[in-house]
Amino acid sequence: MIEVKELHKRYGPVEVLKGVDIRFEKGEITAILGPNGSGKTTLMKSILGMVIPQSGEVLIDNEAVLGHWEYRDKISYVPQIANFPGNLKVLELIQMIRDIRPGAQNHEDLIDMFKLQPFLNKRLAALSGGTRQKVNLVLALMFDAPIIILDEPMAGLDPVALILLKKLIAGEKAKGKTILLTTHIITLVEEIADKVAFLLDGTVYFFGPVNELKDKTKQPDLEHAIAAILKESYA
């Protein structure tokens, strides 16, 4: 469980988070949505400890974590852009991460699942964007962490890999994990998310099930619901 309390973050004169209060439960997939500049990335990086807010708290399993680092063992994180050392081979990178963070359990299964065997001895700089994203997913999901944070995890994936990833996410949810997801694929959110957290101008405009957001905006689907919110905010 992740709880965010009265989180404020400012970059110079720009207030990016304005007292965000939100709670993410175990066994649920929450899609964090919002326009560019709404605070999505800052919120996620605050949870990860990559951004230090000016005030507020982040609690994981009821323990405050800001200023600590041990709690990160509870998190598997897939960044939107993974900047790997280009001269390393895929297998070398996987082994390096396993040495840095003990506890990897199923990397061989993930390698098989994403058909990465032909690429294990290739340098990362020579891989396509989609293949690098598959490596990115293996590095995160080979650890059995109770919290999974996915920042645009579908970027560059082919349809087969996308189906596999959806099955993986569903399997992790079934284990009772807390899963946070950002994506521009709105149909994916309707398909797999239990809840939506919609951020607007540094605040939580809406938090709840997808159907509630559609009802609130009187729209037939999530895509039109989001468009209605943005149209109203720009008016």
C-alpha positions as CSV (number, residue, x, y, z in Angstrom):
1,M,0.0,0.0,0.0
2,I,1.2,3.5,-0.9
3,E,-0.2,6.6,0.7
4,V,0.7,10.1,-0.3
5,K,-0.2,13.0,2.1
6,E,-0.2,16.7,1.3
7,L,2.6,16.4,-1.2
8,H,4.0,19.8,-2.4
9,K,6.8,20.1,-5.0
10,R,8.0,23.3,-6.6
11,Y,10.7,23.9,-9.2
12,G,11.6,27.5,-8.9
13,P,8.5,29.6,-9.3
14,V,6.5,26.6,-10.7
15,E,4.4,24.6,-8.3
16,V,4.2,21.1,-9.8
17,L,2.4,19.3,-7.0
18,K,-0.2,21.2,-4.9
19,G,-1.0,19.2,-1.9
20,V,-1.6,15.8,-3.5
21,D,-3.5,13.3,-1.3
22,I,-3.9,9.8,-2.7
23,R,-3.8,6.2,-1.6
24,F,-2.9,3.2,-3.8
25,E,-4.1,-0.2,-2.5
26,K,-2.7,-3.7,-2.7
27,G,-4.1,-5.9,-5.5
28,E,-5.1,-2.9,-7.7
29,I,-3.8,-1.4,-10.9
30,T,-4.0,2.3,-10.9
31,A,-3.5,4.3,-14.1
32,I,-2.0,7.8,-13.4
33,L,-3.2,10.0,-16.2
34,G,-3.2,13.7,-17.1
35,P,-1.9,16.2,-19.6
36,N,1.8,17.1,-19.9
37,G,2.9,19.2,-16.9
38,S,0.1,17.9,-14.7
39,G,2.5,16.4,-12.2
40,K,2.4,12.7,-13.1
41,T,6.1,12.1,-13.4
42,T,6.9,14.2,-10.3
43,L,4.4,12.2,-8.3
44,M,5.9,8.9,-9.4
45,K,9.4,10.1,-8.9
46,S,8.5,11.3,-5.4
47,I,7.3,7.8,-4.5
48,L,10.5,6.4,-5.9
49,G,12.6,8.9,-3.9
50,M,14.1,10.4,-7.1
51,V,12.4,13.7,-6.4
52,I,12.3,15.3,-2.9
53,P,9.2,17.3,-2.2
54,Q,9.2,20.5,-0.2
55,S,6.6,19.2,2.1
56,G,4.3,16.2,2.6
57,E,4.7,12.5,3.2
58,V,5.0,9.3,1.3
59,L,4.2,6.2,3.3
60,I,4.6,2.6,2.2
61,D,2.9,0.0,4.4
62,N,2.3,2.9,6.9
63,E,6.0,3.8,7.2
64,A,7.3,7.2,6.1
65,V,10.0,6.6,3.4
66,L,11.2,10.1,2.4
67,G,14.9,10.4,3.1
68,H,15.4,6.6,3.3
69,W,16.4,4.2,0.7
70,E,15.8,0.7,2.0
71,Y,12.2,0.7,0.9
72,R,13.2,0.7,-2.7
73,D,13.7,-3.1,-2.5
74,K,9.9,-3.2,-2.4
75,I,9.6,-1.6,-5.8
76,S,10.1,-2.8,-9.4
77,Y,10.4,0.3,-11.7
78,V,10.2,0.4,-15.5
79,P,11.2,3.9,-16.6
80,Q,9.9,5.4,-19.9
81,I,13.4,5.8,-21.2
82,A,16.1,3.4,-20.0
83,N,19.6,4.8,-20.7
84,F,21.7,1.7,-20.7
85,P,25.5,1.7,-21.3
86,G,25.6,1.1,-25.1
87,N,28.9,-0.9,-25.0
88,L,27.4,-3.6,-22.6
89,K,25.9,-6.8,-23.9
90,V,22.4,-7.7,-22.8
91,L,23.5,-10.7,-20.7
92,E,26.3,-8.6,-19.1
93,L,23.7,-5.9,-18.1
94,I,21.3,-8.5,-16.7
95,Q,24.1,-10.1,-14.7
96,M,25.3,-6.7,-13.4
97,I,21.8,-5.8,-12.1
98,R,21.5,-9.2,-10.5
99,D,24.8,-8.6,-8.7
100,I,23.8,-5.1,-7.6
101,R,20.3,-6.2,-6.4
102,P,20.2,-9.8,-5.2
103,G,17.0,-11.7,-5.3
104,A,16.3,-12.1,-9.0
105,Q,14.2,-15.2,-9.5
106,N,12.7,-15.6,-13.0
107,H,14.9,-13.7,-15.4
108,E,15.4,-16.8,-17.5
109,D,11.6,-17.3,-17.9
110,L,11.3,-13.6,-18.9
111,I,14.1,-13.9,-21.4
112,D,12.3,-16.9,-23.0
113,M,8.9,-15.1,-22.8
114,F,10.2,-12.0,-24.7
115,K,12.3,-14.1,-27.1
116,L,15.5,-12.3,-26.1
117,Q,17.9,-15.3,-26.6
118,P,19.2,-14.1,-30.0
119,F,20.1,-10.8,-28.5
120,L,21.9,-11.8,-25.2
121,N,25.4,-11.4,-26.7
122,K,24.6,-8.2,-28.7
123,R,25.6,-4.8,-27.4
124,L,22.7,-2.6,-26.2
125,A,23.6,0.2,-28.6
126,A,22.8,-2.2,-31.5
127,L,19.3,-3.0,-30.4
128,S,16.1,-1.6,-31.6
129,G,14.0,0.6,-29.3
130,G,11.4,-2.2,-28.8
131,T,14.1,-4.8,-27.9
132,R,15.7,-2.4,-25.4
133,Q,12.2,-2.0,-23.8
134,K,11.9,-5.8,-23.5
135,V,15.3,-5.8,-21.7
136,N,14.0,-2.9,-19.5
137,L,11.0,-5.1,-18.6
138,V,13.2,-8.1,-17.7
139,L,15.4,-6.0,-15.5
140,A,12.4,-4.8,-13.5
141,L,10.1,-7.8,-13.4
142,M,12.8,-10.4,-12.5
143,F,12.5,-9.1,-8.9
144,D,9.4,-10.2,-6.9
145,A,8.7,-6.7,-5.4
146,P,5.3,-6.0,-3.9
147,I,5.1,-2.6,-5.7
148,I,5.4,-2.2,-9.5
149,I,5.7,1.2,-11.1
150,L,5.4,1.3,-14.9
151,D,6.1,4.5,-16.8
152,E,4.9,4.0,-20.4
153,P,6.0,0.3,-20.4
154,M,4.4,-0.4,-23.8
155,A,6.6,2.1,-25.7
156,G,8.0,0.4,-28.8
157,L,6.5,-3.1,-28.1
158,D,5.2,-5.2,-30.9
159,P,1.6,-6.6,-30.5
160,V,2.8,-10.0,-29.3
161,A,5.0,-8.5,-26.6
162,L,2.2,-6.2,-25.6
163,I,-0.2,-9.2,-25.1
164,L,2.5,-10.9,-23.0
165,L,3.0,-7.8,-20.9
166,K,-0.7,-7.5,-20.2
167,K,-0.7,-11.1,-19.0
168,L,2.3,-10.4,-16.8
169,I,0.7,-7.4,-15.2
170,A,-2.5,-9.4,-14.6
171,G,-0.5,-12.1,-13.0
172,E,1.3,-9.7,-10.7
173,K,-2.0,-8.1,-9.7
174,A,-3.3,-11.6,-8.8
175,K,-0.4,-11.9,-6.3
176,G,-1.8,-8.8,-4.5
177,K,0.7,-6.3,-5.7
178,T,0.3,-2.5,-5.9
179,I,0.7,-1.5,-9.5
180,L,1.0,2.1,-10.9
181,L,0.9,2.7,-14.6
182,T,1.2,5.7,-16.9
183,T,0.4,5.2,-20.6
184,H,-1.0,7.1,-23.5
185,I,-2.9,4.0,-24.7
186,I,-6.3,4.8,-23.3
187,T,-7.9,1.6,-24.4
188,L,-5.3,-0.3,-22.4
189,V,-6.3,1.7,-19.3
190,E,-10.0,0.6,-19.8
191,E,-8.9,-2.9,-20.3
192,I,-6.6,-3.5,-17.3
193,A,-6.9,-0.6,-14.8
194,D,-9.0,-0.9,-11.6
195,K,-8.8,2.8,-10.9
196,V,-7.8,6.1,-12.6
197,A,-5.9,8.9,-10.9
198,F,-6.3,12.0,-13.2
199,L,-4.0,14.8,-12.3
200,L,-4.7,18.3,-13.5
201,D,-2.4,21.3,-12.7
202,G,-0.7,19.6,-9.8
203,T,-3.9,18.4,-8.1
204,V,-5.9,15.2,-8.2
205,Y,-9.0,16.0,-10.3
206,F,-10.4,12.5,-10.1
207,F,-9.5,9.3,-8.4
208,G,-11.7,6.2,-8.6
209,P,-13.0,3.4,-11.0
210,V,-13.0,4.1,-14.7
211,N,-16.8,3.8,-14.9
212,E,-17.2,6.5,-12.2
213,L,-15.1,8.9,-14.4
214,K,-17.3,8.1,-17.4
215,D,-20.4,8.7,-15.4
216,K,-19.0,12.0,-14.0
217,T,-18.3,13.4,-17.4
218,K,-21.3,11.7,-19.0
219,Q,-19.2,10.2,-21.7
220,P,-19.4,6.7,-23.3
221,D,-15.7,5.8,-23.0
222,L,-12.5,6.9,-21.2
223,E,-11.0,8.6,-24.2
224,H,-14.0,11.0,-24.5
225,A,-14.1,11.4,-20.7
226,I,-10.6,12.7,-20.7
227,A,-11.2,14.9,-23.7
228,A,-14.2,16.4,-21.9
229,I,-12.0,17.2,-18.8
230,L,-9.3,18.8,-20.9
231,K,-11.8,20.8,-22.9
232,E,-13.3,22.1,-19.7
233,S,-9.9,23.0,-18.2
234,Y,-8.8,24.9,-21.3
235,A,-12.1,26.9,-21.5
